[in-house]
Amino acid sequence: MSHTPGPWKIFEGWGADKRRPVIVDSIPDVDGKFVGNCICYTASTNPDIEANAKLIAAAPEMLECLQLAVDYLGFFATPEANELWGKVAQVIRKAHGEETE
């Protein structure tokens, strides 16, 4: 998988609009101070700005959980579980940039 590894964090106040959260990875520099690489900016005009930032910041951990869940597919071999795992696998493929249809 090629994405910036987690954890991702919310950094408050970036650029001209100090109210706009930025999603960053957290890489300490040689002095142990925080150096963040920007993953994305959230839209400052969206009323759900904080909720969106929290969702985006959690993305790497959510993907990891989905991948672990797929590993346990064999334990829940019911038609309903198979449908759920098919949807989970589709989301994982989408996160990997693969075709989902």
Residue pairs with C-beta under 8 A, 6 or more apart in sequence:
1 95
1 96
3 60
3 95
4 25
4 37
4 39
4 60
5 25
5 60
6 25
6 59
6 60
6 61
6 64
7 25
7 26
7 57
7 60
7 61
8 23
8 24
8 25
8 26
8 39
8 56
8 57
8 58
8 59
8 60
9 23
9 24
9 25
9 26
9 36
9 57
10 21
10 22
10 23
10 24
10 53
10 54
10 57
11 21
11 22
11 23
11 24
11 36
12 18
12 19
12 21
13 19
13 20
14 20
14 21
14 22
14 38
14 41
15 22
15 41
17 44
19 44
19 49
20 41
20 42
20 43
20 44
20 49
21 42
21 49
21 50
21 53
22 36
22 38
22 39
22 40
22 41
22 42
23 38
23 39
23 40
23 41
23 42
23 53
23 56
23 57
24 36
24 37
24 38
24 39
25 36
25 37
25 39
26 34
26 36
27 35
27 36
27 37
28 34
28 35
29 35
39 56
40 56
42 49
42 52
42 53
42 56
43 49
43 52
46 52
63 92
63 95
66 88
66 91
66 92
67 92
69 85
69 88
70 85
70 88
70 89
70 92
73 81
73 82
73 85
76 85
90 100
93 99
93 100
94 100
